[in-house]
Amino acid sequence: MNINWELTIAGISAIFAGFSVAFSLYSFFSFKKLNKKILEQQIEINNLLIIKENEIYSEQNKAELRAYKTGSKSNYQLIVTNSGKATAENVNLEILIDSQYLGSFWNIHEIFPMDILSGHSGKISYSRGMDFPSKFKIRLTWDDQFKVGNSKDIEIVS
């Protein structure tokens, strides 16, 4: 029995070639599937970055106003503070109290409207008699780089 070595080597080579082609096809489609997942993740990451950048942009352009009172006995100050990152422009203060008590607030129309820089405050003084309400509301309106016509009502407890 004679073994035809040329035919045997050719057969073994064909088998190795078949395995190589099969492995190449498997690698190609596996990489294509993996590449698709990576591209989907990259798109999701890009969308999240865009959302984050928009939040940072809007936060940088917003003013955030707070108000509180200080003082004791009958002399108080109403302090309006900008805790946002942008300048609050054209800030107006409206006291929402019975008209008989509006005279207790000094120079309100000379001070407001005003601009309040980030981290700064504006204040007005007021006196409080025995019949003065224990709490009242104020309305702040202002403009900033993000929006024109912002408004906020705050309750002040004295």
C-alpha positions as CSV (number, residue, x, y, z in Angstrom):
1,M,0.0,0.0,0.0
2,N,1.4,3.2,-1.2
3,I,0.4,6.5,0.4
4,N,0.2,9.4,-2.0
5,W,1.8,12.0,0.1
6,E,1.0,14.8,-2.2
7,L,-2.7,14.1,-2.0
8,T,-2.5,13.7,1.8
9,I,-0.6,17.0,2.3
10,A,-3.1,18.7,-0.1
11,G,-6.0,17.4,2.0
12,I,-4.5,18.4,5.3
13,S,-3.7,21.9,3.8
14,A,-7.3,22.1,2.6
15,I,-8.6,21.3,6.1
16,F,-6.3,23.9,7.6
17,A,-7.4,26.4,5.0
18,G,-11.1,25.6,5.7
19,F,-10.5,26.2,9.5
20,S,-8.7,29.4,8.7
21,V,-11.5,30.7,6.5
22,A,-14.1,29.6,9.2
23,F,-12.1,31.3,11.9
24,S,-11.7,34.5,9.8
25,L,-15.5,34.6,9.1
26,Y,-16.2,34.1,12.8
27,S,-13.7,36.8,13.8
28,F,-15.2,39.2,11.2
29,F,-18.8,38.9,12.4
30,S,-17.8,38.9,16.1
31,F,-15.9,42.1,15.6
32,K,-18.7,43.6,13.6
33,K,-21.2,42.8,16.4
34,L,-18.8,44.2,19.0
35,N,-18.1,47.3,16.9
36,K,-21.9,47.9,16.7
37,K,-22.2,47.7,20.5
38,I,-19.3,50.1,21.0
39,L,-20.8,52.6,18.5
40,E,-24.1,52.5,20.3
41,Q,-22.4,53.1,23.6
42,Q,-20.4,56.0,22.1
43,I,-23.6,57.6,20.8
44,E,-25.2,57.2,24.3
45,I,-22.1,58.8,25.9
46,N,-22.2,61.7,23.4
47,N,-25.9,62.3,24.2
48,L,-25.2,62.3,27.9
49,L,-22.3,64.7,27.4
50,I,-24.5,67.1,25.4
51,I,-27.2,67.0,28.2
52,K,-24.5,67.7,30.8
53,E,-23.0,70.6,28.8
54,N,-26.5,72.1,28.3
55,E,-27.1,71.9,32.1
56,I,-23.8,73.6,32.8
57,Y,-24.5,76.3,30.2
58,S,-27.9,77.0,31.7
59,E,-26.6,77.0,35.3
60,Q,-23.8,79.4,34.4
61,N,-26.4,81.8,32.9
62,K,-29.0,81.7,35.8
63,A,-29.3,83.9,38.8
64,E,-30.9,82.5,41.9
65,L,-32.4,84.9,44.4
66,R,-33.1,84.3,48.0
67,A,-34.5,86.7,50.7
68,Y,-34.3,86.7,54.4
69,K,-34.6,89.2,57.3
70,T,-32.2,90.2,59.9
71,G,-32.4,92.6,62.9
72,S,-34.2,92.7,66.2
73,K,-36.7,94.6,68.3
74,S,-38.4,97.0,65.8
75,N,-35.6,97.6,63.2
76,Y,-35.1,95.0,60.6
77,Q,-33.4,94.6,57.2
78,L,-34.8,92.6,54.3
79,I,-31.8,91.1,52.4
80,V,-32.0,89.8,48.8
81,T,-29.1,87.7,47.9
82,N,-28.0,86.3,44.5
83,S,-26.7,82.7,45.0
84,G,-26.7,81.9,41.3
85,K,-23.7,82.1,38.9
86,A,-25.0,84.9,36.7
87,T,-25.9,88.6,37.4
88,A,-29.5,89.2,38.3
89,E,-30.4,92.3,36.3
90,N,-33.4,94.6,36.8
91,V,-34.3,93.1,40.2
92,N,-37.6,94.3,41.4
93,L,-39.0,93.8,44.9
94,E,-42.7,93.8,45.6
95,I,-44.0,93.6,49.2
96,L,-47.2,91.6,49.3
97,I,-48.7,92.9,52.5
98,D,-51.7,95.0,53.5
99,S,-51.2,98.6,52.1
100,Q,-51.2,100.1,55.7
101,Y,-47.8,98.4,56.4
102,L,-46.1,99.4,53.2
103,G,-44.9,102.7,54.8
104,S,-42.8,100.6,57.2
105,F,-40.4,99.8,54.3
106,W,-37.9,102.6,53.7
107,N,-36.6,103.8,50.3
108,I,-37.8,100.7,48.5
109,H,-38.5,102.7,45.3
110,E,-35.1,104.4,45.4
111,I,-33.2,101.1,45.8
112,F,-35.1,98.9,43.4
113,P,-34.8,98.0,40.5
114,M,-31.2,97.1,40.9
115,D,-28.6,94.6,39.5
116,I,-27.2,92.0,41.9
117,L,-24.0,90.4,41.0
118,S,-23.4,86.7,41.8
119,G,-22.7,86.3,45.5
120,H,-23.8,89.9,46.4
121,S,-26.9,91.3,48.1
122,G,-29.3,94.2,48.2
123,K,-31.1,95.3,51.3
124,I,-33.8,97.5,52.5
125,S,-34.7,98.5,56.1
126,Y,-38.1,98.4,57.7
127,S,-39.6,99.0,61.1
128,R,-42.0,96.8,62.7
129,G,-44.7,97.9,65.1
130,M,-46.8,95.8,67.5
131,D,-49.6,95.2,65.0
132,F,-47.2,94.3,62.1
133,P,-48.0,90.8,60.7
134,S,-45.7,88.0,61.9
135,K,-45.2,86.9,58.3
136,F,-45.6,88.4,54.8
137,K,-44.7,87.5,51.3
138,I,-42.5,89.3,48.8
139,R,-42.3,88.8,45.1
140,L,-38.9,89.1,43.3
141,T,-38.7,89.6,39.6
142,W,-35.5,89.7,37.6
143,D,-33.8,89.0,34.3
144,D,-30.7,86.9,33.7
145,Q,-28.8,85.6,30.7
146,F,-30.9,82.5,30.7
147,K,-34.4,84.0,30.9
148,V,-36.1,87.4,30.9
149,G,-38.9,87.8,33.4
150,N,-38.0,85.4,36.2
151,S,-40.3,85.6,39.3
152,K,-40.3,84.1,42.8
153,D,-42.5,84.5,45.8
154,I,-40.9,84.2,49.2
155,E,-42.5,84.1,52.6
156,I,-40.7,86.2,55.3
157,V,-41.3,85.3,58.9
158,S,-40.6,88.1,61.4
